[in-house]
């Protein structure tokens, strides 16, 4: 059997194609650019569960009327180190960029600031939200909730989203240290990819609609649910994410919104919490070097790579050779764009 045909596309060209798709399906030109760069960046860096794989879900949600692609976020200055943004039922990334200038002003002034986004739709990976801060020499930590698809430890009903947490820190002499991980045993997008490819999952990742353990991704998606990673430990992190992302921001808990009246809706209503710190306020002027030291110690102890390392290698290859896409996926994107 022959391998599927593959093309390689430049990052700028993929951004332009995705931008046309977003605009065609009701997204403002300014919002479309932000979303297209985010999605293309995930594909370029190998975060395939949040790259072009998501475009059908973006389009379906937009066409259902569930999300407002034209939304204009409202930024609220609510304290010396606190910024709130109402996304107005639109996507999170435009709301994030709307609040970014004020957030950075407050970090420069105070050494730390938080950003709380509500009434938003986050449908991407979380690392793109924090990595740019580390590239500026800052430390960033962010959490976001999603749709209820994770059963609490020992429970029998989905309450939490996959509720990821992402962290980024500058590292002397090397790209930033960045991790992005769900509080569930596996990301929901990876379950969808496994189901589409016909692959089984590892034990301990999910249950079927009867609450029985399963390795079948289709059974998890068809009325089943994911499990938190590490039992009660992951459960506590998922609960913390709900508190920070929904209770603190004024957003919805993962199981609190109703999208049943919007057939095709896939982008969950979310809230996002972000804290950014200027590490040099610690006074030792050696933060990035110290981060580099502890990362080197981890590698010297036998860990083969650090979170984010593979992503940077994948990005470098894509920048040199173009982003690999199957010819079939490329044709589907052009169809969505009306090309």
TAVEN-V809407 format. One record per pair of residues at least 12 apart in sequence whose C-alpha atoms are under 7 Angstrom apart, sorted by sequence separation. I is the first residue (numbers start at 1). J is the second residue. D is the distance in Angstrom with one decimal. If there is no record, write none. Layout:
{{I:J:D} {I:J:D}}
//
This chain:
{{39:51:4.9} {73:85:6.6} {74:86:5.2} {103:115:6.8} {148:160:4.8} {149:161:5.4} {150:162:6.4} {167:179:5.5} {203:215:5.6} {208:220:5.2} {19:32:5.2} {39:52:6.5} {73:86:5.6} {74:87:6.6} {148:161:4.6} {149:162:6.9} {166:179:5.5} {167:180:6.6} {202:215:6.0} {207:220:5.9} {211:224:7.0} {19:33:5.7} {73:87:4.5} {85:99:6.5} {147:161:4.8} {166:180:4.2} {201:215:4.7} {206:220:6.1} {209:223:4.6} {73:88:5.9} {146:161:4.6} {165:180:5.8} {166:181:6.5} {200:215:5.6} {201:216:6.3} {208:223:6.6} {209:224:4.1} {72:88:6.8} {145:161:5.6} {146:162:6.7} {164:180:6.8} {165:181:5.7} {200:216:5.4} {201:217:6.5} {208:224:4.0} {19:36:5.2} {71:88:5.9} {145:162:7.0} {146:163:6.3} {164:181:5.3} {165:182:6.3} {200:217:6.5} {207:224:5.4} {208:225:6.5} {252:269:6.8} {18:36:5.2} {71:89:6.7} {145:163:4.5} {164:182:3.8} {207:225:5.5} {252:270:6.4} {71:90:5.1} {144:163:5.7} {163:182:5.7} {164:183:5.5} {186:205:6.4} {206:225:5.6} {207:226:6.3} {251:270:6.6} {252:271:6.8} {83:103:6.4} {143:163:6.9} {144:164:6.1} {162:182:5.5} {163:183:5.6} {185:205:5.1} {206:226:4.1} {251:271:5.1} {15:36:5.1} {68:89:5.7} {69:90:5.7} {143:164:5.8} {162:183:5.8} {205:226:5.9} {206:227:5.1} {15:37:5.5} {67:89:5.9} {68:90:4.7} {73:95:5.2} {143:165:4.5} {162:184:5.1} {195:217:5.1} {205:227:5.5} {249:271:6.4} {67:90:5.6} {75:98:6.8} {142:165:5.8} {143:166:6.4} {194:217:6.4} {195:218:5.4} {75:99:5.8} {142:166:5.3} {15:40:5.8} {73:98:6.7} {81:106:5.7} {141:166:5.7} {142:167:6.6} {162:187:6.4} {246:271:5.3} {14:40:6.3} {80:106:6.8} {141:167:4.5} {162:188:6.8} {191:217:5.6} {245:271:4.6} {140:167:5.7} {141:168:6.6} {245:272:4.7} {92:120:5.0} {140:168:5.3} {245:273:5.3} {11:40:6.8} {81:110:6.8} {91:120:5.4} {92:121:5.3} {139:168:5.8} {140:169:6.8} {244:273:6.1} {87:117:6.8} {89:119:5.1} {90:120:5.5} {91:121:4.5} {92:122:5.2} {139:169:4.7} {81:112:6.5} {82:113:5.8} {83:114:6.2} {84:115:5.8} {85:116:6.2} {86:117:6.0} {87:118:6.1} {88:119:5.8} {89:120:5.3} {90:121:6.1} {91:122:6.1} {138:169:6.5} {139:170:7.0} {81:113:4.3} {82:114:5.1} {83:115:4.8} {84:116:4.8} {85:117:4.8} {86:118:5.3} {87:119:5.4} {88:120:6.9} {138:170:6.6} {81:114:6.2} {82:115:6.2} {83:116:6.3} {84:117:5.9} {85:118:6.5} {86:119:6.1} {87:120:5.1} {137:170:5.4} {25:59:6.4} {134:168:5.6} {150:184:6.8} {134:169:4.8} {135:170:6.3} {26:62:6.9} {130:166:7.0} {134:170:4.7} {25:62:6.4} {130:167:6.5} {131:168:5.5} {25:63:6.6} {130:168:5.7} {127:166:5.8} {126:166:6.0} {28:69:6.2} {135:176:6.6} {185:226:7.0} {27:69:4.0} {28:70:5.0} {134:176:5.9} {184:226:6.5} {185:227:5.8} {26:69:5.7} {27:70:5.3} {184:227:5.7} {185:228:5.2} {26:70:7.0} {184:228:4.0} {185:229:4.1} {183:228:5.8} {184:229:5.0} {183:229:6.0} {131:178:6.5} {184:234:6.9} {183:234:5.4} {127:179:6.8} {127:180:5.4} {126:180:6.2} {183:237:6.3} {156:211:6.4} {183:238:5.5} {35:93:6.8} {34:93:6.8} {34:94:6.5} {31:94:5.8} {158:225:6.4} {50:124:5.2} {151:225:6.3} {50:125:5.7} {150:225:5.4} {151:226:6.3} {153:228:6.8} {163:238:5.7} {149:225:5.2} {150:226:4.6} {151:227:5.6} {152:228:6.9} {149:226:6.0} {150:227:5.4} {150:228:6.6} {153:231:5.8} {160:238:6.5} {163:241:6.1} {153:232:5.6} {153:235:6.0} {152:235:6.0} {161:254:5.5} {160:254:5.6} {159:254:6.6} {145:241:6.4} {159:255:5.7} {144:241:6.5} {145:242:6.0} {143:241:6.0} {145:245:6.0} {144:245:5.5} {143:245:6.5} {148:254:4.8} {147:254:4.5} {148:255:4.8} {146:254:5.1} {147:255:6.1} {145:254:6.1} {172:288:4.8} {171:288:4.6} {172:289:4.9} {170:288:5.4} {171:289:6.4} {171:291:5.5} {172:292:5.5} {147:268:5.4} {171:292:5.1} {146:268:5.5} {146:269:6.4} {146:270:5.2} {145:270:5.5} {144:270:6.7} {145:271:6.1} {144:271:5.8} {145:272:7.0} {144:272:4.4} {179:307:5.3} {143:272:5.8} {144:273:6.5} {178:307:6.2} {179:308:6.2} {143:273:5.5} {178:308:5.5} {118:249:5.7} {142:273:5.6} {143:274:6.7} {177:308:6.7} {117:249:6.0} {118:250:6.0} {119:251:5.7} {142:274:4.2} {116:249:5.1} {118:251:4.7} {141:274:5.7} {142:275:6.4} {141:275:5.4} {140:275:5.7} {141:276:6.6} {140:276:4.5} {139:276:5.7} {140:277:6.4} {138:276:6.8} {139:277:5.1} {138:277:5.8} {139:278:6.4} {49:189:5.0} {138:278:5.0} {139:279:6.6} {49:190:5.7} {138:279:6.3} {123:267:5.8} {122:267:6.9} {121:267:5.9} {122:268:6.9} {121:268:5.7} {121:269:4.9} {122:270:6.1} {120:269:5.7} {121:270:5.4} {119:269:6.4} {120:270:5.2} {119:270:6.4} {120:271:6.1} {118:270:6.7} {119:271:6.5} {118:271:4.6} {117:271:5.6} {118:272:6.7} {117:272:5.1} {116:272:5.9} {117:273:6.5} {116:273:4.8} {115:273:5.9} {116:274:6.5} {115:274:5.0} {114:274:5.5} {115:275:6.4} {114:275:4.3} {113:275:5.8} {114:276:6.3} {113:276:5.6} {112:276:5.6} {113:277:6.8} {112:277:4.4} {111:277:5.9} {112:278:6.2} {111:278:5.0} {107:276:7.0} {107:277:6.7} {111:281:6.3} {107:278:6.7} {66:262:5.9} {65:262:6.7} {64:262:5.4} {64:263:6.0} {66:265:6.0} {64:264:5.8} {64:265:6.0} {61:264:5.8} {60:264:5.2} {61:265:4.2} {60:265:6.1} {61:266:5.5} {61:267:6.2} {57:266:5.6} {58:267:6.9} {57:267:7.0} {46:311:6.2} {45:311:5.1} {45:312:6.8} {46:314:6.2} {45:314:5.3} {45:315:4.7} {44:315:5.7} {44:318:6.0} {44:323:5.5} {11:322:6.8} {10:322:4.7} {11:323:6.7} {8:321:7.0} {9:322:4.8} {10:323:6.1} {24:337:6.5} {8:322:4.8} {9:323:5.0} {8:323:5.0} {9:324:6.6} {21:336:5.8} {8:324:4.5} {21:337:4.2} {7:324:5.7} {8:325:6.1} {20:337:5.6} {6:324:6.5} {7:325:5.4} {6:325:5.6} {7:326:6.1} {6:326:4.3} {7:327:5.9} {5:326:5.8} {6:327:5.3} {4:326:6.7} {5:327:5.5}}
//
